[in-house]
Amino acid sequence: MGSQAERRALIDFKRGLTIVANRLVLWTSEEEECCNWIGVGCDNSTGHIVKLDLDGMFTTGEIGYSLFELKYLSHLDLSSNNFHKIPDFIGSLSELTYLDLSYNPFTGIIPHQLGNISMLLYLDPDFIYLHSLKSNNLEWLSHLFSLKSLKIGSTNFTKATNWLQVIQYHPSLSVLHFDHCDFPEVDPSSLSHFNSSNSLSVLQLTSSTLQPSTFPLLLNLSRKFVELDFSDNCFSG
């Protein structure tokens, strides 16, 4: 089904693309039943669009503001495309529980507005180009109270001095991947006590730049680790 506003939002989103995947050719105003469009999923009861999966479409252009009109969207997968900027408005998609932005050539700052998606369970902004993105503060992560899995890569965190503290006190995070990232030195006094995480069980921090003093702090993040991977790291200092 899908409402008129939701159908228009998808058509406007398509218009903002400069290279459109062949699989999106049926996204037209003539085709009224947008729930049948490739990549679109609707709730069986309400008919509203709740899922948009454009994984591997290899589209190029902007992530258009028209997606804001998809008020009931809970699953958004834009992975493996050619988008260059994470728009701030994604933080206003308040119903999202799943957000995959991986394998896009994003540049710039990770928007702190992501911290507004309080229902988010899964977040994957694992990027293509090394250190093409920056995050100067990870405070936004502490507002994602329900988040279970975070996978982020190719990001410069050298100004995010609170990164380890935010992770240590996150209430629900169980899977954390940081790959190809740069991190600052951690002040041990900012961590009031060890093993404070009651949820973190998988920590993968590979091919990154760390201070040697950070390694023992990582080992003491949680009492529930079942998987640790610190391979191919470059210890500086």
C-alpha positions in Angstrom: 0.0 0.0 0.0 2.0 3.0 1.3 0.6 6.4 1.6 0.7 9.1 -1.2 3.3 11.0 0.9 5.5 8.0 1.3 5.4 7.2 -2.4 6.2 10.8 -3.3 9.1 10.7 -0.8 10.6 7.7 -2.6 10.2 9.2 -6.0 11.8 12.5 -4.8 14.7 10.4 -3.3 15.2 8.8 -6.7 15.3 12.2 -8.4 18.2 13.2 -6.2 20.3 10.4 -7.5 22.7 11.1 -10.4 23.3 7.4 -11.1 20.2 5.2 -10.6 20.4 1.4 -10.3 18.4 -0.5 -13.0 16.5 -2.1 -10.2 14.9 1.2 -9.3 13.5 1.8 -12.7 10.0 0.8 -11.5 10.0 3.6 -8.9 7.6 5.8 -10.9 4.5 7.8 -10.2 2.6 5.5 -12.6 3.2 2.5 -10.3 0.9 3.2 -7.3 1.7 0.2 -5.2 5.0 1.2 -3.9 5.1 -1.7 -1.4 5.9 -3.9 -4.4 8.9 -1.8 -5.4 12.3 -3.4 -5.1 14.0 -2.5 -1.8 10.7 -1.4 -0.2 9.0 -3.2 2.7 5.6 -2.3 4.2 3.9 -3.3 7.4 1.2 -5.9 6.7 -1.3 -4.3 9.1 -0.9 -0.5 8.5 0.5 -0.5 5.0 3.2 2.1 5.9 6.7 1.8 4.6 8.9 0.3 7.4 11.9 -0.9 5.5 14.2 0.5 2.8 17.0 -1.8 1.6 19.2 -0.4 -1.2 22.2 -2.6 -0.3 24.5 -3.0 -3.3 22.5 -0.8 -5.7 25.7 1.2 -6.5 23.7 4.4 -6.8 25.3 7.8 -6.7 23.9 11.1 -5.5 22.6 12.6 -2.3 20.7 10.9 0.6 17.7 13.2 0.1 15.7 14.9 2.8 12.6 13.3 1.4 13.4 10.2 3.4 12.3 12.2 6.4 8.7 11.7 5.2 9.0 8.0 5.9 7.8 8.4 9.4 7.4 4.7 10.2 10.8 3.6 8.8 12.5 1.2 11.2 15.1 -0.5 8.8 17.3 1.6 6.5 20.1 -0.1 4.6 22.1 2.2 2.2 25.3 0.1 2.2 27.5 -0.5 -0.8 26.6 2.6 -2.7 28.3 5.8 -3.7 27.0 8.4 -1.2 29.4 11.0 0.0 27.8 12.7 3.0 25.8 11.5 6.0 23.0 14.0 6.4 22.1 15.4 9.8 18.4 14.7 9.2 18.9 10.9 9.6 19.0 11.6 13.3 15.3 12.6 13.0 14.2 9.1 11.8 13.1 8.3 15.3 11.6 4.9 14.5 14.8 3.4 13.2 16.1 0.3 14.9 18.5 -0.8 12.1 20.8 1.6 10.2 23.5 0.3 7.8 25.6 3.0 6.0 28.6 0.8 5.4 30.8 0.8 2.3 30.1 4.3 1.0 32.9 6.8 0.4 31.7 9.2 3.1 33.8 12.2 4.1 33.5 14.9 6.8 32.2 14.7 10.4 29.9 11.9 11.7 26.8 13.9 12.6 26.1 13.9 16.4 22.4 13.9 15.5 22.7 10.1 15.2 22.4 10.1 18.9 18.8 11.1 18.6 17.7 7.7 17.3 17.0 6.3 20.7 15.4 3.1 19.5 18.4 2.1 17.4 19.7 -1.5 18.0 22.2 -1.8 15.1 24.4 0.8 13.6 27.0 0.1 10.9 28.8 3.1 9.4 31.9 1.1 8.3 33.5 3.3 5.7 35.6 2.7 2.6 38.4 5.2 2.6 40.9 5.3 5.4 40.4 8.1 7.9 37.9 9.8 5.5 35.6 10.6 8.4 36.1 12.2 11.8 34.3 12.2 15.1 35.5 14.8 17.6 33.3 13.6 20.4 31.5 10.3 21.0 29.0 11.7 23.5 26.2 11.0 20.9 26.8 7.3 21.3 25.9 7.5 25.0 22.3 8.6 24.0 21.7 5.4 22.0 20.5 3.5 25.1 19.2 0.5 23.2 22.1 0.0 20.9 23.4 -3.6 20.8 25.8 -3.6 17.9 28.1 -0.8 16.5 30.5 -1.4 13.6 32.6 1.6 12.6 35.7 1.9 10.6 38.2 4.2 8.7 37.5 7.1 11.1 39.7 9.6 12.9 38.9 9.7 16.6 42.0 11.6 17.7 40.0 14.4 19.2 37.4 12.2 20.8 39.2 11.9 24.1 36.1 10.4 25.8 35.8 7.4 23.4 36.7 4.7 25.9 34.7 6.3 28.7 31.6 6.3 26.6 32.0 2.7 25.7 32.7 1.6 29.2 29.5 3.0 30.6 27.2 2.2 27.7 24.2 0.3 29.1 23.4 -2.2 26.3 26.3 -2.4 23.7 27.3 -6.1 23.2 29.2 -6.1 19.9 31.7 -3.4 19.0 33.9 -3.2 15.9 36.5 -0.4 15.4 38.6 -1.1 12.3 41.2 1.2 10.6 40.7 4.0 13.1 43.0 6.5 14.9 42.5 7.0 18.6 44.0 9.5 21.2 45.7 8.6 24.4 43.3 7.7 27.2 43.6 9.2 30.7 43.1 6.2 33.1 41.8 8.6 35.7 38.7 9.2 33.5 37.7 5.5 34.1 36.6 5.3 37.7 36.7 1.5 37.8 37.3 -1.5 35.6 34.9 -4.2 34.3 32.0 -1.7 34.5 30.4 -2.9 31.3 27.7 -5.5 31.9 26.9 -6.1 28.2 30.0 -5.9 26.0 31.0 -9.4 24.9 32.6 -8.9 21.4 35.4 -6.3 20.9 37.1 -6.1 17.5 39.7 -3.3 17.2 41.9 -4.0 14.3 44.4 -2.2 12.0 44.1 0.9 14.1 46.5 3.3 15.8 46.6 3.1 19.6 48.7 4.3 22.5 50.4 1.3 24.3 48.8 2.3 27.6 45.3 1.8 26.1 45.7 -1.9 25.6 45.3 -3.0 29.3 42.4 -0.6 29.6 40.6 -2.3 26.7 41.2 -5.7 28.3 39.5 -4.5 31.5 36.4 -3.0 29.8 34.1 -5.9 30.5 33.8 -9.0 32.5 31.8 -10.7 29.8 34.2 -10.9 26.8 33.8 -14.0 24.6 35.6 -12.6 21.6 38.6 -10.2 21.4 40.5 -9.2 18.3 43.3 -6.6 18.4 45.2 -7.8 15.3 47.3 -5.6 13.0 47.3 -2.6 15.3 50.0 0.1 15.2 50.9 1.2 18.7 52.2 4.7 18.8 54.0 6.7 21.5 
